[in-house]
C-alpha cells in the first residue's frame, strides 16, 4: 500500500516543500501547514519581516520589541528598549506600562516614584 504525500501525487506539498520518506512535508521558507498550504506573512521581503517566526497556523510570533501581522513594526520606545523597559508591547503596538509608569512609551514615572 503506497501512501501519498500531503498535497497530491501531482503536487506533493503543494510544490512548496519536499516530501520525506515518512510522507511528511518539510516546507520551504515562507510556507507552513501539513501540506505546505499556508503562506506566511511577509514584510520587507522577509517572512515575518525578519523579526519573528511563522507558526503552524501561518501567524507570525514576533521577536521581543516588534509587533504587527508580519512583525513589521517596532514597539514604542524602539525594538532594543520596547516601552522604555517599563512595560510590555502588546500585539497592537501599544505599551502596557508597569506599575508606577505611564505614557505612550511608559517613559513617564508617576508622582511618588515607581
C-alpha positions, 0 to 999 in steps of 0.5 A: 500500500503506497501512501501519498504525500500531503498535497497530491501525487501531482503536487506533493506539498503543494510544490512548496516543500519536499516530501520525506520518506515518512510522507511528511512535508518539510516546507520551504521558507515562507510556507507552513501547514501539513501540506505546505498550504499556508503562506506566511506573512511577509514584510520587507521581503522577509517572512515575518519581516525578519523579526519573528517566526511563522507558526503552524497556523501561518501567524507570525510570533514576533521577536521581543520589541516588534509587533504587527501581522508580519512583525513589521513594526517596532514597539514604542520606545524602539525594538532594543528598549520596547516601552522604555523597559517599563512595560510590555508591547502588546500585539497592537503596538501599544505599551502596557506600562508597569506599575508606577509608569505611564505614557505612550512609551511608559517613559513617564514615572508617576508622582511618588516614584515607581 
